[in-house]
């Protein structure tokens, strides 16, 4: 089951993937510090899942190579 569509081009740069995982982990820490254990667990689970999908098992899709459009010869 794939919840995060890793074929989307936004996930290609490493800094974007690190930002997503870091944001979720930071949010989980804030919830834990505020004694919201349920939300800390939920967001921590999201952070772990995002780290697994976006950092550990991430395989970037192949880059698209655009071929030049063929122009039909002019008929005279």
Buried (B, 14 or more C-beta within 10 A) or exposed (E): EEEBEBEEEEBBEEEEBEEBBBBBBEBBBEBBEEEBEEBBEBBBEBBBBBBEBBEEEBEEEEEEEEEEEEEEEEEE
